[in-house]
């Protein structure tokens, strides 16, 4: 099984069972658009919504479908991390314009990561 590391991801929700959480990262594209990666992490680690974490673990994916309110079948691939090591990131979240302002305040000469697509 492949091992993956996701750095500086923001926790977006915590499972009510306490056995996992969802997180996301956002990358800027060259054309000015953004790509959002959403991950499900299966872990007993205690995290809170808004925490910024780095996660290393076993990568898996699952093709899923659901029917939306308009009756359309939506297909997507869910990204999962199993047996993770979760650590708090030293870097603040850089998501959205508020996060960018925080980044500029902390590191004035920093450049935002840009995805090569």
Beta strands, then each sheet from edge to edge (+ up, - down):
strand 1: 3-14
strand 2: 21-28
strand 3: 34-41
strand 4: 52-67
strand 5: 73-88
sheet 1: 1+ 2- 3+ 5+ 4- 1+
end
